[in-house]
Amino acid sequence: MSSSQSSIEAVSPAWLAAASEVAIDFETFYAAGYSVQDMGFSAYVNHPRFDATMVAVSDGELSFSINPRQFPWPMLHGKTFIAHNAGFDFAVFRRLQESGIIPRGVQPAVWHDTAALCAYIGAPRALDDAADVLLGMKIDKSVRARMKGGADLFDATDAYAAGDAVAAARIWKKYSPFWPEHERELSRLTIDMGFRGIAIDGIKARDIFQSLEDTTESAKLSLPWYPKQAPTSPKAIDAHCEKHGVPPPETTRAKEGAFEDWLELHGHTEPARAIRAVQEIRSLNRSAKVLETMLARIRADGRIDAHTLYFGAGTGRWSGGGHGLNLQNLNRNEAGDADLRGCLVAAPGTMFVIVDLSQIEPRCLAWMAGDRAWLDLVRGGMNPYEAHAMTAHGWHGQKLKYESPRLYSLCKAERLGLGYGCGAQKFIAVAKTLGGIEVTPDESRKIVGEFRRSNPAITNLWNRLEDAFRRRDGADYRLPLPSGRRLRYLDVSSGDMTARVVRGGPRLNFYGGKLCENLIQAIARDVFADGLLRAEQCGLNPILTVHDELICEVPEAKAEAALHLAKTVLTIPPAWAPDLPVAAEGEIAAFYKK
């Protein structure tokens, strides 16, 4: 039904009154420099240029699209709303209520997000791709691209908006039975936390931004080819190396093994100094861009949206929220003195309670592999790395960290790095990154070999997973998790050990250790998810998750009690793993730190 029709029947379709669930999709004005990607949800919908040009609803069979100012909104009160990327449609809905276009009394019973549903079942997150692989339905997204800047394509946008609503409704009807209620709750909570947001110290952020700009300019001036050529120009770097008789590195990315090898040979040369300056410039630029984005998104209440992505990784873990800002990957003192995390602050009268699950992956790995000796020591209160030193290295002392700092660091690197099949060459880098220690190639080979010989339960787990994967050649491998959900490996090829994790997505390589890593990270995620729901139910006001870390914002007077409660709810073992030894560490802070 076209929005150009103006009769009473046109704006009051009978089927809409009877539908209990409706998919809703808003189309809004956007242009270069003004989009959700540029600004995030809240800043975008509260900008003076904001305009919702179309709304479409569908029950999966029938659809109705019209300008929001003409829509019969009271007919939707109390219905279940379905939306693809529901955070956006929720933000638009709320903004239209604030502006009086939607009556404030109109409230849905609940919102469901089909993008989150798709991620959970291993389908593409983008609606056009999801509709294609799940429904065989084609959606022409080129219409949306042509709408940029308010192109006059009214009839095309009418049909386009209706098509999106129809696709979302059909995906919900067909696949929602496979999405458990507690996962739906996690999806809704993730959206709510994003809109709760987090306060920004704007003065500190601007001071750091200016400092980054000054430091960047100084670093640029140290490069002999600047300003005639761009400071990070690959051609300029190669020419500078050749001028000094040094072979250019394969890559100038700081943490790449190939660059580390090059640096070991040529670290004393002038090109090495220049390349390190280039790396510093890149890091400074990244930090400055993050700060610039944060400052541009400050809301009227002094906060920014803190969105993360439910089921952002194939294991189910949350990831950065997209929309141009990733709060899960903030630098800390990596570029000059830029403590980006410290720009996130508790609002006046409140404090942050920051709680992190302690060594959750090693605990889950030992529990899943059946490493009883290690688990018993940890259950008894022993530090996990001391327990490893005792079971793997025969240590019997009091405080390993002080008695033998290197052995403590080695045990940490072994426990965190070798459980997923890490080889000797890679462990050299792992030991340096996780333990801060240097190991020689010969020492690394000995360490890896001994770990595998002394941990048959873990290596057997790798082998069992790889064997099960291989047996599903030509089919899908659905790996059951203790929580009841499954990891999906689609269209397995045992010949080259590849599979897809997203329907229609790229083929990825797997082996026993990698399958084990996915399994353990998924179990750890489910443990954390249980704790997150409990934290919300207990009124701890969670506002952000960062990997296995939860940040809550609580009244300052109740901070100590909230810290105790947060550690308690995060460390209650889930019903499906009552004997898993879960532990947490936490602190109270006025700003975000780690």
C-alpha positions in Angstrom: 0.0 0.0 0.0 1.6 3.3 -1.1 1.9 6.3 1.2 0.5 8.4 -1.6 -2.9 7.1 -0.8 -4.7 9.4 1.6 -8.0 7.7 2.5 -8.8 6.6 6.0 -8.4 3.0 4.9 -5.0 3.7 3.6 -3.6 4.9 6.9 -5.5 2.2 9.0 -4.9 -1.2 7.4 -7.1 -3.8 9.0 -4.4 -6.4 9.2 -2.2 -4.1 11.4 -4.8 -4.1 14.1 -4.9 -7.9 14.3 -1.1 -8.4 14.2 0.6 -9.1 17.6 4.1 -8.8 16.1 5.2 -6.3 13.5 8.5 -5.6 11.9 9.3 -1.9 11.8 11.9 -0.1 9.7 12.6 3.6 9.5 14.3 5.4 6.6 16.1 8.7 7.5 18.0 11.4 5.8 21.7 11.1 5.7 24.6 12.8 3.8 28.4 13.0 3.6 29.6 13.7 7.1 26.2 13.1 8.6 25.4 9.5 9.2 25.2 6.9 11.9 28.7 5.7 11.0 30.0 9.3 11.5 28.1 10.1 14.6 26.6 7.1 16.4 22.9 6.7 17.2 22.2 9.4 19.7 24.2 12.2 18.1 22.7 11.3 14.7 19.0 11.4 15.8 19.4 14.6 17.9 21.2 16.5 15.2 19.3 19.5 13.6 19.5 17.8 10.2 17.7 14.7 11.4 14.6 13.8 9.5 12.7 10.4 9.4 11.3 10.3 5.9 9.6 6.9 5.9 8.4 4.2 8.2 7.4 0.7 7.1 5.7 -2.1 9.1 5.0 -5.7 8.1 3.7 -8.9 9.5 5.8 -10.9 6.9 3.0 -11.1 4.4 1.4 -7.6 4.2 3.2 -4.3 4.6 2.5 -0.7 5.0 4.8 2.3 4.5 4.2 6.0 4.9 5.7 9.2 6.3 5.9 8.9 10.1 3.8 12.1 10.5 0.9 10.3 8.8 1.3 6.9 10.5 -1.5 5.6 12.8 0.8 5.1 15.8 -1.8 4.2 18.4 -2.5 1.0 16.5 1.0 -0.2 17.5 0.7 0.2 21.2 1.5 -3.0 23.1 2.7 -5.0 20.1 6.0 -6.8 19.8 8.4 -4.8 17.6 10.9 -6.5 15.4 13.7 -4.5 13.8 16.9 -5.3 12.0 19.6 -3.5 14.0 17.0 -2.5 16.6 19.2 0.0 18.3 18.9 2.3 15.4 15.1 2.0 15.0 14.7 2.3 18.8 16.7 5.6 18.7 14.6 7.0 15.9 11.4 5.9 17.6 12.4 7.6 20.8 13.4 10.8 19.0 10.1 10.9 17.2 8.3 10.6 20.5 10.4 13.5 21.9 9.4 15.6 18.9 5.7 14.8 19.2 5.4 12.9 16.0 4.8 9.6 17.8 2.5 9.9 20.9 4.4 9.3 24.1 1.7 6.8 25.2 2.5 4.5 22.4 4.8 1.8 23.8 5.7 -1.6 22.3 5.6 -4.7 24.6 9.2 -5.5 23.7 11.8 -5.0 21.0 13.6 -7.8 19.2 16.6 -7.5 17.0 16.8 -9.7 13.9 20.4 -8.7 13.2 21.3 -10.2 16.6 19.2 -13.2 15.9 21.0 -13.7 12.6 24.4 -13.5 14.3 23.3 -16.1 16.9 22.3 -18.6 14.2 25.4 -18.1 12.1 23.8 -16.0 9.4 25.1 -12.7 7.9 24.4 -9.7 10.0 23.6 -7.4 7.0 19.9 -7.6 6.1 20.3 -8.1 2.4 22.8 -10.9 2.9 20.7 -12.5 5.6 17.5 -12.3 3.5 19.4 -13.9 0.6 20.8 -16.9 2.5 17.9 -17.5 4.9 14.9 -16.7 2.8 16.2 -16.7 -0.8 14.9 -13.1 -0.9 16.7 -10.4 -2.8 16.8 -6.8 -1.4 18.2 -4.1 -3.7 20.4 -2.0 -1.3 21.4 0.3 -4.2 18.2 2.3 -3.5 19.5 3.2 -0.1 22.8 4.4 -1.5 21.0 6.6 -3.9 19.0 8.1 -1.1 22.1 9.8 0.3 21.6 13.6 0.5 17.8 13.3 0.1 17.5 12.1 -3.5 14.0 12.4 -4.9 13.1 8.7 -5.2 9.9 8.6 -3.3 8.2 5.6 -4.9 11.5 3.6 -4.9 12.1 4.3 -1.2 8.5 3.4 -0.4 9.0 -0.1 -1.8 12.5 -0.3 -0.4 11.4 0.4 3.2 8.6 -2.1 2.9 11.0 -4.8 1.6 13.2 -4.4 4.6 10.3 -4.7 7.0 9.0 -7.8 5.2 12.4 -9.5 5.3 12.9 -8.8 9.0 9.4 -10.1 9.8 10.0 -13.3 7.8 13.4 -13.9 9.4 11.8 -13.5 12.8 8.9 -15.9 12.1 11.1 -18.6 10.7 14.2 -18.5 12.9 13.2 -16.9 16.3 12.3 -20.4 17.8 16.1 -21.1 17.6 17.0 -18.0 19.7 16.6 -18.8 23.5 15.0 -16.2 25.7 18.0 -15.6 27.8 20.0 -14.7 24.7 17.3 -12.3 23.6 17.6 -10.7 27.1 21.3 -10.3 26.5 20.7 -8.7 23.1 18.2 -6.2 24.7 20.5 -5.5 27.6 23.4 -4.8 25.2 21.3 -2.2 23.5 20.1 -0.7 26.8 23.7 -0.5 28.0 24.7 1.3 24.9 22.1 4.0 25.4 22.9 4.4 29.1 26.3 5.5 27.8 29.3 6.7 29.6 30.4 10.2 30.7 33.4 11.9 29.0 35.9 14.3 30.6 35.8 16.7 27.6 38.5 19.0 29.0 40.9 16.1 29.4 40.0 14.6 26.0 40.7 18.0 24.3 44.0 18.5 26.1 45.1 15.0 25.1 44.0 15.6 21.5 46.1 18.8 21.3 49.1 17.0 22.8 48.7 14.2 20.3 48.6 16.8 17.5 51.8 18.5 18.7 53.6 15.2 19.2 52.6 14.0 15.8 53.9 17.1 14.1 57.2 16.7 15.9 57.5 13.1 14.8 56.7 14.1 11.2 59.5 16.7 11.2 62.0 14.0 12.2 61.4 12.3 8.8 63.8 13.4 6.1 61.2 13.1 3.3 58.5 15.1 5.1 56.7 17.4 4.0 57.6 16.7 0.3 56.0 13.2 0.8 53.4 11.9 3.1 54.9 10.8 6.5 53.7 7.2 6.1 54.4 6.8 2.4 55.6 3.3 1.6 57.6 4.6 -1.4 59.4 7.1 0.8 60.2 4.4 3.4 61.6 2.1 0.7 63.7 4.9 -0.9 65.1 5.9 2.5 66.1 2.3 3.2 67.8 2.0 -0.2 69.6 5.3 0.3 71.2 3.8 3.4 72.0 0.4 1.9 69.4 -1.4 4.1 66.8 -3.7 2.6 63.2 -2.5 3.1 61.2 -4.6 5.6 58.3 -6.7 4.2 56.0 -4.8 6.6 56.3 -1.8 8.9 53.5 -3.0 11.2 55.1 -2.9 14.7 53.8 -6.2 16.0 54.3 -8.3 12.9 56.9 -11.1 13.2 58.5 -10.2 9.9 59.1 -6.6 11.1 60.5 -7.9 14.4 63.0 -10.1 12.4 64.0 -7.1 10.3 64.5 -5.0 13.4 66.7 -7.5 15.0 69.1 -7.2 12.0 68.8 -3.5 11.2 67.6 -1.9 14.5 70.7 0.2 14.8 70.3 1.9 11.4 68.9 5.3 10.4 65.9 3.6 8.5 65.0 1.7 11.6 64.8 5.0 13.5 62.6 6.6 10.8 60.3 3.6 10.6 59.8 3.6 14.4 58.8 7.3 14.0 56.3 6.3 11.3 54.9 3.7 13.6 54.6 6.3 16.3 52.7 8.7 13.9 50.3 5.9 13.0 49.6 5.2 16.7 49.2 8.9 17.5 46.8 9.3 14.5 44.7 6.4 15.7 44.4 7.8 19.2 43.6 11.3 17.9 40.9 9.9 15.6 39.3 8.0 18.5 39.3 11.2 20.7 37.9 13.3 17.8 35.1 10.7 17.4 34.3 10.7 21.1 34.2 14.5 21.3 31.9 14.7 18.3 29.4 12.3 20.0 29.0 13.9 23.4 25.3 14.1 24.2 23.5 16.9 26.0 23.9 14.9 29.3 27.7 14.9 28.9 27.8 11.2 27.9 28.4 9.2 24.7 26.7 6.1 23.6 28.6 3.0 24.7 27.4 0.5 22.2 29.0 -2.9 21.8 27.9 -5.7 19.4 26.0 -8.7 20.8 27.5 -11.9 19.3 30.1 -9.8 17.5 32.4 -12.8 17.3 31.6 -16.4 16.2 32.2 -17.6 19.7 29.4 -15.4 20.9 31.6 -12.8 22.6 30.8 -9.1 22.4 32.9 -6.9 20.1 33.2 -3.2 19.4 29.9 -1.7 18.6 30.8 -0.4 15.2 29.3 2.9 14.0 32.8 4.3 13.9 33.8 3.9 17.6 35.2 0.8 19.4 35.3 1.3 23.2 36.7 -2.2 23.6 40.0 -1.4 22.1 41.1 1.9 23.7 44.8 2.6 23.9 46.4 3.2 27.2 49.7 5.1 27.2 50.6 3.6 23.8 50.9 6.9 22.0 52.7 9.6 23.9 50.8 10.2 27.1 47.4 9.4 25.7 45.4 7.5 28.3 42.2 7.3 26.3 40.5 5.1 28.9 41.0 7.8 31.5 38.7 10.1 29.5 35.8 7.8 30.4 34.6 9.0 33.8 31.9 8.3 36.4 29.2 10.9 36.5 29.1 13.3 39.5 28.0 11.4 42.6 28.8 8.0 41.2 31.8 5.7 40.8 32.8 2.9 38.5 32.8 -0.7 39.8 35.2 -2.5 37.4 35.2 -6.3 37.7 37.2 -8.8 35.6 36.9 -12.6 35.5 40.3 -13.9 36.6 42.1 -16.3 34.2 38.7 -17.5 32.9 40.0 -19.2 29.8 42.7 -21.3 31.6 40.0 -22.3 34.2 37.5 -23.3 31.5 40.2 -25.2 29.5 41.3 -27.2 32.6 37.6 -27.9 33.5 36.8 -29.0 29.9 39.9 -31.1 29.6 39.5 -32.7 33.0 42.8 -31.5 34.5 41.7 -32.4 38.1 45.1 -31.9 39.8 45.3 -28.3 38.6 41.6 -27.6 39.3 41.8 -29.0 42.8 44.8 -26.6 43.6 42.9 -23.6 42.2 39.7 -24.5 44.0 41.8 -24.6 47.2 42.7 -20.9 46.6 46.1 -21.3 44.9 47.0 -18.8 42.2 46.5 -20.5 38.8 50.1 -19.8 37.7 51.5 -21.2 41.0 49.3 -24.3 40.5 50.8 -24.7 37.0 54.3 -24.3 38.4 53.5 -27.0 40.9 51.9 -29.5 38.5 54.2 -28.8 35.5 57.5 -27.7 37.0 57.6 -29.4 40.4 57.7 -26.1 42.3 56.9 -26.2 46.0 57.3 -22.8 47.6 55.3 -20.0 49.1 55.1 -17.0 46.7 56.3 -17.9 43.2 56.0 -14.3 41.9 58.6 -13.1 44.4 60.7 -16.3 44.7 61.1 -16.8 41.0 59.7 -14.0 38.9 60.9 -15.6 35.6 59.2 -18.9 36.4 56.0 -17.1 37.3 56.0 -15.2 34.0 56.9 -18.4 32.1 54.0 -20.3 33.8 51.6 -17.4 32.9 52.8 -17.6 29.2 52.5 -21.4 29.2 49.0 -21.5 30.7 47.7 -18.7 28.5 49.6 -19.5 25.3 50.1 -23.2 25.0 46.6 -24.5 25.6 45.5 -23.9 22.1 48.3 -25.7 20.2 50.8 -22.8 19.9 54.0 -23.9 18.3 57.6 -23.3 19.3 58.2 -20.4 16.9 55.0 -18.6 17.9 55.6 -19.2 21.6 58.7 -17.0 21.5 56.5 -14.0 20.7 53.8 -15.2 23.1 56.3 -15.5 26.0 57.4 -11.9 25.4 53.8 -10.5 25.0 52.1 -12.4 27.9 55.0 -13.0 30.2 57.5 -10.2 29.3 60.3 -12.8 29.0 62.8 -13.8 26.3 63.1 -17.5 25.3 65.5 -18.9 22.8 64.3 -21.1 19.9 65.8 -24.2 21.6 64.3 -23.3 24.9 60.9 -22.7 23.2 60.9 -26.1 21.5 61.7 -27.7 24.8 58.9 -25.8 26.7 56.3 -26.6 24.0 57.3 -30.3 23.9 57.2 -30.7 27.6 53.9 -28.9 28.0 52.3 -31.3 25.5 53.8 -34.4 27.1 52.7 -33.3 30.6 49.2 -32.2 29.6 47.7 -35.2 27.8 44.2 -34.2 28.8 44.5 -31.0 26.8 46.2 -32.5 23.8 43.6 -35.3 23.8 40.9 -32.6 23.7 42.6 -31.0 20.6 42.6 -34.4 18.9 39.0 -35.3 19.7 37.8 -31.9 18.3 39.9 -32.3 15.2 38.7 -35.9 14.6 35.0 -34.8 15.1 35.6 -31.9 12.6 37.1 -34.2 10.0 34.2 -36.8 10.3 31.8 -34.1 9.2 33.5 -33.7 5.8 31.0 -32.3 3.3 28.5 -31.5 6.0 28.1 -29.1 9.0 29.9 -29.7 12.3 27.7 -28.5 15.2 29.8 -28.5 18.4 27.6 -28.7 21.5 28.6 -26.4 24.4 27.9 -27.2 28.1 25.5 -24.3 28.2 23.3 -25.9 25.6 24.1 -23.7 22.6 26.3 -24.8 19.7 29.3 -23.6 17.7 28.6 -24.0 14.0 31.2 -24.9 11.3 29.4 -25.0 8.0 30.3 -27.0 4.9 33.4 -28.7 6.4 36.2 -29.8 4.2 38.5 -32.2 5.9 41.1 -32.2 3.1 42.2 -28.6 3.7 40.6 -28.3 7.2 38.4 -25.4 6.3 34.8 -24.4 7.0 32.5 -21.4 7.2 31.3 -19.9 10.5 28.8 -17.6 8.8 26.4 -18.8 6.1 27.7 -17.6 2.8 30.8 -16.2 4.5 34.5 -16.9 3.7 36.2 -20.3 4.3 38.5 -20.3 7.3 41.2 -22.7 8.4 41.0 -24.8 11.5 43.0 -27.4 13.4 42.6 -29.1 16.8 44.1 -26.2 18.8 42.0 -23.6 17.0 38.8 -25.5 17.5 39.8 -25.8 21.2 40.3 -22.1 21.4 36.9 -21.4 20.0 35.3 -23.9 22.4 37.0 -22.4 25.5 36.3 -18.8 24.5 32.6 -19.7 23.9 32.4 -21.4 27.3 34.0 -18.4 28.9 31.6 -16.1 27.1 28.6 -18.1 28.5 30.0 -17.9 32.0 30.4 -14.1 31.7 26.9 -13.8 30.1 25.3 -15.5 33.0 27.0 -13.0 35.4 26.1 -10.0 33.2 22.4 -10.9 33.4 22.6 -11.4 37.2 24.4 -8.0 37.5 21.5 -6.3 35.7 18.9 -8.2 37.7 20.6 -7.0 40.9 20.5 -3.4 39.9 24.2 -2.9 39.4 23.6 -0.7 36.3 26.2 -2.3 33.9 27.2 0.3 31.3 30.0 -1.4 29.3 31.6 -4.8 28.8 35.2 -5.2 27.6 36.0 -8.8 26.8 35.7 -10.5 30.3 35.4 -7.3 32.1 32.2 -5.5 33.4 32.0 -1.8 34.2 29.0 -0.7 36.4 28.2 2.8 37.4 26.8 3.1 40.9 26.1 5.7 43.6 29.4 6.7 45.3 27.9 5.9 48.8 27.1 2.3 47.7 30.3 1.6 45.8 31.9 -0.8 48.3 28.7 -2.9 48.6 28.3 -2.8 44.8 31.9 -4.1 44.3 31.3 -7.0 46.6 28.0 -7.8 44.9 29.5 -7.6 41.4 32.3 -10.0 42.3 29.7 -12.3 43.9 27.3 -12.4 40.9 30.1 -12.8 38.4 31.7 -15.7 40.2 28.5 -17.8 40.8 29.2 -20.9 38.7 26.5 -21.5 36.0 24.0 -24.2 36.6 25.6 -26.2 33.7 29.0 -26.1 35.3 28.5 -26.2 39.1 32.1 -27.3 39.7 33.9 -24.7 37.6 36.1 -22.6 39.8 35.2 -19.0 38.8 37.1 -16.1 40.3 37.0 -12.3 39.8 39.1 -9.2 40.7 37.7 -5.7 40.9 38.2 -2.2 42.0 36.3 1.1 42.5 37.4 4.0 40.3 36.4 7.5 39.3 37.5 6.8 35.7 37.9 3.8 33.5 41.3 2.0 33.9 42.6 -1.5 33.4 
